[in-house]
Amino acid sequence: MCYEDGGIVDDLLVYRISQNEFLLVINASNIDKDFAWMQKNNKFDVELTNRSDEFSLLAVQGPNSLKTLQKLTDTQISLEYYHFTKINLAGIDMIFSRTGYTGELGYELYFTGDEKTAEDLWNKIFEAGKEFNIQPVGLAARDSLRLEMGFCLYGNDIDQTTNPLEAGLGWITKLSKPNFIAKDVLVKAKENGLKRKLVAITSDEKTFPRHGYELSVNNNKIGVVTSGTVSPMLEKPIAMGYVETKYAEIGSEVNFLIREKEVPAKVVKLPFVKR
């Protein structure tokens, strides 16, 4: 969802519930901003309702997620990636979606009800997954998982100052569509050539690249790290960041600039962790 200048309001999922009903799943920290943007640009007589406080969401991710959840429903679970259905699971009617931001096989469960409803479902999922040693994880774990796959995070890799083309999101930016907000700006940006690109970077050095660190070549700043960590899977530093286009080719040698010291790194192809 873009501003008029091509900057990104948010990245979101749109669920087509029926012919005329859609569910938009947006980043929780952006609810007020996103909803205001949609109201401002509602020129199609669409009824907009913010139901965020009515819904709970649990994300069950990992190689045994299907086996765990299948125990809780009589419906045979068979979903393609980024598809959803409505089912009753553990006695709760819900939107059941094969999505998630981990790179693993996984599902997201959207349902209404009070906190006890969510707590009861949580407990039933953990009981069903006990044989697989299912564990609760927080946002830090999700963050390292999504970075290992090269998934963009709003507020880090994309925001109001970035456009989807330079962020490598051209695959979900259909310039052939008749019209959408910022189409003219993005078409022009593509025609003129992008000045910077979001790239994947790794290093064999023992270092910890962090959001906001500068990227350099011969002590000249050429970009900035937007997301960085030490990969738990690879046990080496990984990062994404924007660099001047001429340094965006796979194999380009760049540096993390850490405490005024250049640490050798290289631009690589995503994902960092291959399936």
Buried (B, 14 or more C-beta within 10 A) or exposed (E): BBBEEBBBBBBEEEBEEEEEEEBBBBBEEBBEBBBEBBEEEEEEEEEEEBEEEEBBBBBBBBEBBBBBBBBBBEEEBEBEEEEBEEBEBBEBEBBBBBBBBBBBBBBBBBBBBEEEBBEBBBEBBEBBBEEEEBEEBEEEBBBBBBBBBBBBBBBBBBBBEBBBBBBBBBEEBEEEEEEEBBBEBBBEBBEEEBEBBBBBBBBEBEBEBBBEBBBBBEEEEBBBBBBBBBBEEEEBBBBBBBBBBEBBEEEBEBBBBBEEEBBEBBBBEBBBBEE
